[in-house]
Amino acid sequence: MKNQTLIRDDQESFFYNLRFMLIVCVLTGNALEPLITRFAGAEALFLWIYTFHMPLFVWVTGYFATHSLQGASGRNVLKQIALQYVLFQSLYALMDFTVFHTPHMRLSFFAPYLLLWFLASHFCWRLLLRLTISWKPIYRLIGSIALGVIAGYLPIDGFWLSFSRTFVFLPFFVIGYDYGATIRSRLLSGWGRKTAAILSAALLVWIGYGGLNISTGWLLGSMTYAELGHHEWYAGIFRVGVYLLEIASAALFLAWVPSLTSRLTDLGRRTLYVFLLHGFLVRLAIWSGVYSYMGNSAYIPVILVIAILFAVTLALPAVRHTFKPIIEPDISRFSFNRHEVFKRSA
């Protein structure tokens, strides 16, 4: 029993460590985006990050969903995601209207604001898993891959409630939910892990030398095949190829993730705060015009360091204490059983 507890704690620490490393990648990717058309180094780092960070973030989210998918806890998580989405969609729209004076700006809950696509998709992933919970895991995985491939053929605006990304990244959520613990237990150690880490770095170098000639639209998962310039009937094969690239890159990146419980683990427990708040910082940085002073690729390491500092700061307990009412709202007030409703109506 003691050994099982240690294994479980080690596994939980691994996933929390991974989650914080990924949120740093999210922040770095968003901070680099204004520079990718100006500096090849920024584009290479951006592409490398996007080959693994969104698939892995969805994967780790699927893993943690195993604790709260069904029952009252599952319903409460869905309510909390919905509240977070409505609130932050409104806050980001308000910032655009009051601070940035964005022309033709209008609030719409059907078009997720930038990073908020993840909340909309997370809500849908949970619903889809609840609907298919009686399926065998292998059938759920096959079905999710099929939906991810088919989604690219449909002439539907992929930004509408994050329709495209929901289905494109669904397989990674399913893998995290059904196979996350199994995959973690089978990761290589020793020389195998060191080799994987070296190959992950080599992939970055290869991309830097122009080895990955691919549109970022494939990695973002928000565009149809036609929008990506592929009208062939077999365009879905390219998505399968992208899936294989993402799985390979993600598997290699996992070699960088420590398993020991540490300060990193504690920060990984509060990544939701980094995720929802960092968008304000990135938008303010772009609006301030600071990017116009970045004249060469030497600023890329500076952005990386700042991204890490921002991530650590936003994951501090003090930030959670301050913003918990809006980021983790008390959903108990929205939970009523039939007896309470009857008593109140009487």
N, C-alpha and C positions, 0 to 999 in steps of 0.2 A: 504493500500500500504506500509506504514511504517513497519507494522508487518511482511509482506511478505519479505521485504528487510532484516529485522533482522533475520528471519528464514533462508534466503538464506545465509547470512553472517556467521551465526552460523554453517550451514551445510558445507560451504567452509572451515571454520576454522577447523572443525572436520576432514575433509579429508586431509588437509595439515598437521595437527598434526599427524594423522595416518601415512601419508607418511614418515615423518621424523622418527617416531618410528620404522617403518618397515625397513628403510635404515640402521638404527643402528643394527637391527636384521640381515640384509644381511651381514654387515661388521663383526658382531660378529660370525655368522655362518661360514663365509669364514676363519676368523682368528682361529676358534676352530678346523677346519677340520683336520689339521696336528696332533691334540692331541686325536682325538676320539678313536683311537685304543690303546691308552696308559692309559687313565683315564676314568673311568666309569662316573664321573661327567661331563666331557666334552662331552661324547657321549649322555648323558641324555639331557643336555641343547641343544645340536645340534639337536637331534630328536624332542624335544619340539618346537624349533624355526621352524623347517621344517614342522611341522604339520599345521602351519598357515601362515608363512610369505610370501611364494610364492603365494599361493591362494589369500591372501589379497592384495599383491602388484599388482597382475594382476587385481583384483577386482577394486582397486582404480584407476588403469590406465584406465580401461573400463569406470569408472564414468567420468573421466576428458575428455575422448574421445567424450562425448556427446556434448562438445562445439566446436569440430573441426573434425568431421568425414567426412562431405560432402563439396562440393563446393570448392572454391579456397583455403580456410584454410585447408581443408582435404588433398588436393593435396600437399600443402606446407609442412604439417607435414610428409607426406610420403617421400617427397624429403629430408627433414632434417634427418629423421631416416636413410635413405639410405646413406646419406653423413657421418653421425656419424658412421655407421657400417663400411663403407669402410675405413675411416680414422683411427678409433681405432683398427680395425683388423690389419691394417698395422703397427700401432705404437706398439701394443703388440708383433707382430711378429718380429719387429725390435729390441725390447728389448730382446726377447729370443735369437736372433741371435748375438747381440753385447755384452750384459751384461751376460746372463746366458749360452751362447754358447751351446744351446740345440742341441743335436745330431739329425741328419736327419730332421731338422726343415725346413719347406717350407711354403710359404704363400699360403693360399687357402681361397677364399671368400665363399666357400661352407661348410666349417666346422667352425662354430663360435668359437672364442677363449674364453674359460671359461665363464665369465659372459655375454659376448656379445650375447649369445643365446637369451637374452631377447629382444634385438633390432630386431633380425631377426624375432622372434615370434610376437613382437608388430606390425611390418610391415604387417605380414600375417593376424593377428587378425583384423586389420583395413580393409584390403582388403576383408576378409570374411564377415565382417559386412556390408561393402558397397554393396557386392553382394546379401546379404539377407535382405537389409534394408526394402524391401516391405513386408517381412514376419511378421506375428504376433509375438510378443515377446515370447509367450509360445512355438510356433513352432521352433523359433530360439534356444531357450534353450534346447528343446528336441533333436533337430538336433545336437547341440554342444556336448551334453552328449553322444549321440550315436557315434559321431566321436571320442570322447575321449576314449570310450570303445573299438571301432573297431581298433584304431591305435595300440593297444597292440598286436593284432594278426598278423599284417603285418610284414613280414620278411624284413624290411627296416632299414638301419642304422639310428637310431634315432638322431644322431648328424648331419646328412646331413641337412644343413639349419635349424637345430633345429626342424626337422619334428615331432618327437614324442612329445616334450614339447608343440609345437604349438597347437596340437589337445588335449593333455591331459589337458592343462590349459585353453583352449578356453571357457569352460562353465563359468569360473570365470570372464572372460572378458565380456562375454555376460550378466551375472548377474549384473556386475558393470554398464554396459551401459544401460540396460533396467530397472534395479530395484535398482540401487545404492541409489538414493535419497529416494525411498520408504522404503528401509531397514533402512536407517539412521533415518528416522522419527519414526520408530517403535521400536527403541532400548529401552531397559528397563532403568529406572532411579531409584534413591533411593535404597531401599533394594534389589530390583531385580538386579540392576547393581553391588552392593557390593557382592551379592551371586555369580554372574557370574565371578567376578574377583577372588574370593576365589576358585571357581571351576577351573579356568584357572591355578592358582598356584598349586592346588591339582593334576591337570593333569601332571604338571612337576614333582611333588613328586612321583606320580604313575609310570611315565616313569623311574625315577631314581631308583626305586625299581624293575625294570625289567618287568613292566607291559605291555610294548608295544614291543612285540616280532615281529618286522617287519624289512625287509631290507630297507635301505635308498633309494634303487633304486625305490621303490614304491612312495616315497615322492618326489624324484627328477624328476620323470616323463620322464626319458630319455631312458628307457629300454623296450624291448618287454617282453611279459609274459614268453616266452621261456627262455630269458636271466635271468629272475627272478626265474627260476626253476619251472614254471608252464606250462605244456604242455596240460592241460585239456581243453576240448572244452568250459567249463564254467569258464575259468580263468577271463573273463571280470567281473564276479560277484565280484571278489576281488577288482577290480578298483572301482566299485560302493561303496564297503565298505570303501575304502580309501577316496573317495569323501565325504562320510558321516562323517568320522573322521575329515577331514580337515574343513568341514563346521562347525562342532561342536566346534573344537578348535578355529577357526577364530571368531566365534560368541562370545565365551567366552573372547577372547583377546580384542575384541572391548570395553569391559567394562573398560579397562585401559586407553582408549583414551579420553583426555579432549576435551571439545567443545569450551572453551573460546579462544579468540584470544590472543596470547601471543608471546613471543620470539620463542617458539616452532613452531608456525604457520609460522613465517617469515623464519625460517630454512627449513621448509617443502616446501617452494617455490623453493628451489635450490637443491633438492635431486638428480637431474640429474648429477650434478657435483660430488657429493659423489659417485654415482653409477659408473660413467665412470672412475674416477680417483683412487678410492680406490684399484682397482686391482693391480696397480703398487706398492702400499705400501705393500700389502699382499705378493706379489711375492718377493719383495725385502727383507721382513722380513724372509720368508722361505729360500731364497738364502743365507742370512747372517749367518744362522746357530743358530739364537737365540733360536729356539725351542729346540735345544739339551740341553740347560741349564735349561729347565723347568722340574724339577725332580719330582714334585708332583702336585696334583690338586689344591693346594693353589694359583697357577698362574691363575686359571680360572677367579676369580674376577678381577685380574689385566688386563687380556685380555679384559674383559667387559668394564672396565674403559677406557682403551686405545681406544677401538672401539668407545666409545661415544665421546672421545676427538677428534679423527680423523674425525668422522662424523660432529661434530660441526665446526671443522676447515675448512673442505672441503666445507661446506655450507656457509661460510662467504662471504659477498659481495666482498671482495678483491679478493677472488679466482675466483668468477664469472667474475669480471672485467678482470682478467688476462687471463683466459682460454675461455672466451666467443667466440672468433673468431673460435675456433676449435670445441667447444661443441655445440654452437648455431650459426652455420655459416649463413651468410646472403644468403638465397636461392633466393633472388630476381633476382640475376644475371642468375639464371637457369630458370627464368620464362619469356617466350616470347609468346605474342599473335600473331595471324596470320598477323596483320597489321605491327607489328614490323619486323617479318621475311620477309615480302614482301618488306618493305622499305630497309632492309639491303641487300637483294638479288638484288634489283634494283640499 
